[in-house]
Amino acid sequence: MAVSAPPFLRFARPLRPAAPQPTAALASWLLAHHLDYGLSGYWDANVTTLVTSGKVRLRSVAANGVQVSAGNWEAKADWYDPARNDANFIVLTSSLPEPAVHATVAAVRRIFGQPAHIYELSNYTILVWNQNLLPALARAGRS
């Protein structure tokens, strides 16, 4: 008696490994540079924090291309409390479908001042300061 595969398996393609997430490279880079608490857009914040099991904690910021404020979607107020946390970098993504709803380098510089370092990694721009960004983020959110 011959046993055959069910019809849905007969034409199945061989399994391929999943394509690496772009945030995996970002996560590795941030870990290697000892950047563990910072800011970014919603999607990169959540995925990077998850991929690193919380070793890198990115907190989302909301932006409209000009203004930047603490994220308000699935965010906790204490993440943005400068007495509890020290966020000294922000990750910007350059290849977004709707750039007008994301932070720009110009907006970030206007709010936080000139960064100490700017790095380019694939489609990411990582701006690093020698200070906590959270007090300035709170002031920007009130204006």
Stockholm file with secondary structure:
# STOCKHOLM 1.0

chainA/1-143         MAVSAPPFLRFARPLRPAAPQPTAALASWLLAHHLDYGLSGYWDANVTTLVTSGKVRLRSVAANGVQVSAGNWEAKADWYDPARNDANFIVLTSSLPEPAVHATVAAVRRIFGQPAHIYELSNYTILVWNQNLLPALARAGRS
#=GR chainA/1-143 SS CCCCCCHHHHTCCCCCCCCCCHHHHHHHHHHHTTCCEEEECHHHHHHHHHHTTTSSEEEEEEECSSCEEECCSSCCGGGGCTTTCCCCEEEEESCCSCGGGSCCHHHHHHHHCSCSEEEEETTEEEEECSSCSHHHHHHHHHC
#=GC SS_cons         CCCCCCHHHHTCCCCCCCCCCHHHHHHHHHHHTTCCEEEECHHHHHHHHHHTTTSSEEEEEEECSSCEEECCSSCCGGGGCTTTCCCCEEEEESCCSCGGGSCCHHHHHHHHCSCSEEEEETTEEEEECSSCSHHHHHHHHHC
//
